[in-house]
Amino acid sequence: KNEVEQSPQNLTAQEGEFITINCSYSVGISALHWLQQHPGGGIVSLFMLSSGKKKHGRLIATINIQEKHSSLHITASHPRDSAVYICAVDSSGGSNYKLTFGKGTLLTVNP
Amino acid sequence: DVKVTQSSRYLVKRTGEKVFLECVQDMDHENMFWYRQDPGLGLRLIYFSYDVKMKEKGDIPEGYSVSREKKERFSLILESASTNQTSMYLCASSSDRGHSGNTIYFGEGSWLTVV
């Protein structure tokens, strides 16, 4: 079974700061997901990646397959970025049948 | 805009009641999932379905069943609700066509309290 570790568990930042959240996993994967969950429940997919780097607005996700590690970066952070960020890895060939989730990183961005 | 819709946002049920949680997706996805999320435990897979009338147990299927009679709809059933099933339930769907991964889409969640 894949083990997924996220760090840090909690992160407090000031508006405008550059933020990095890390995710490490133990077994080879097909893909890795970065998810965002705001208070109230709903989860939104930010990125799905199997190699390299992806960018969407102020968010950047990278993955190093050899090192079994991924990072989520937020540039110019804003209070609306406050949420729980969850890393999930897919070990089922891309079908998402066997997603293993990290425990999440609670990000608070203060104005 | 892609959408996964869960029919009930907040429910309060009594112990022993039969509970239905409904989920509908409008993306023609093959795969649908039911998770529960509890503090400190993260998301755990209850059941998933890869096609109409097909279902597979996830990590914690005990006390639950599912139904997928139509491709767009996936129902979670608690045959006899118990207090330890108080939780947030999340439905999700994804395509099965990408060999290097498929984006997963989640519903807004259903908060179930069993008293």
Contacts between the chains, C-beta under 8 A, distances in Angstrom:
chain1	res1	chain2	res2	distance
A	30	B	100	6.7
A	30	B	101	5.7
A	31	B	100	6.2
A	31	B	101	2.7
A	31	B	102	7.7
A	32	B	101	8.0
A	33	B	101	7.9
A	33	B	103	7.7
A	33	B	104	6.2
A	35	B	106	7.6
A	40	B	108	7.9
A	40	B	109	7.8
A	41	B	88	5.9
A	41	B	90	7.4
A	41	B	108	5.9
A	41	B	109	3.3
A	41	B	111	7.1
A	42	B	106	6.5
A	42	B	107	7.1
A	42	B	108	4.1
A	42	B	109	5.8
A	43	B	90	6.5
A	43	B	92	7.9
A	43	B	106	3.9
A	43	B	109	7.7
A	44	B	106	7.2
A	45	B	103	5.2
A	45	B	104	5.8
A	45	B	105	6.4
A	45	B	106	7.4
A	48	B	101	5.1
A	48	B	102	7.1
A	48	B	103	4.7
A	48	B	104	7.5
A	49	B	101	7.4
A	50	B	100	4.2
A	50	B	101	5.2
A	51	B	100	7.9
A	86	B	42	7.6
A	86	B	43	7.5
A	88	B	43	7.7
A	88	B	104	7.8
A	90	B	101	6.0
A	93	B	99	7.4
A	94	B	96	7.9
A	94	B	98	5.4
A	94	B	99	5.5
A	94	B	100	5.9
A	94	B	101	4.6
A	94	B	102	5.8
A	95	B	31	6.3
A	95	B	50	7.3
A	95	B	94	7.6
A	95	B	96	5.3
A	95	B	102	7.0
A	96	B	31	6.1
A	96	B	33	7.2
A	96	B	92	7.9
A	96	B	94	4.8
A	96	B	102	6.1
A	96	B	104	5.3
A	97	B	31	7.3
A	97	B	48	6.1
A	97	B	50	7.3
A	97	B	56	7.3
A	99	B	43	7.9
A	99	B	45	7.1
A	99	B	104	7.3
A	101	B	42	4.8
A	101	B	43	4.5
A	102	B	42	7.0
A	103	B	40	7.6
A	103	B	42	5.1
A	104	B	42	6.7
